[in-house]
Amino acid sequence: MVTKFWTSGGMYKFCNRHNLYTRGDTFDYSSMLEFVSTNDPTPANVRKVAIDLVIHSDNMSYWNNGEITRMVKLINKEVVHKINLEEE
């Protein structure tokens, strides 16, 4: 059984590394990080955060669906962690 998780600290580092959330205010950014810390990284939740990041980042075009898809892939690669829990 594989369990997935993410952390707000991991998302914070991700945003800094990729220069994201440059159009958002402190409230929006804190709300996004709170969402990450209180929700599992399901496909729907990862996509929700990806859309939020694209909307609030100067270096992204919200109207380009390719940016959202690319962001989902990056989040899954760099922020979402997987742990294999084998049953004995």
Order of alpha helices (4+ residues) and beta strands (2+ residues): beta-alpha-alpha-alpha-alpha-beta
